[in-house]
């Protein structure tokens, strides 16, 4: 769905507001992480800025290396920037720091594994993302639902399993 120009302007205003917050508190790891997440995942693709997201998330990790959310954002930003190998390393660190990861960790890990050609790991990560979401979604409002059938990994698995050898 294409956003109307006015809606796109609203998304850009949010980037400006986040950026102003960082100008006031340049060493606020949470603010850096929030803007990085927004730039990596904004619903409006024209507002996304994966390279800036990587820089901001890297700084957030530098300031708070023990924070799983910062590592997750760094991994997602690298994934969006097209650096899947680095994304995998950051997302794996996020899962370690959070004692097993969450749906977002596993979903992006699966997509990154898929992009580097490791289909078995991609399927395993996708399954973990779906299982985590099924267990936790009712407890965490706002967690996005993951596609369960017909697209992405599930479709790739079905194709691989049903093709004759």
PyMOL commands that set and color helices and strands:
alter all, ss='L'
color gray80, all
select helices_A, chain A and resi 5-24+29-41+45-47+50-63+68-80+84-97+103-115+119-139+152-162
alter helices_A, ss='H'
color red, helices_A
deselect
rebuild
show_as cartoon
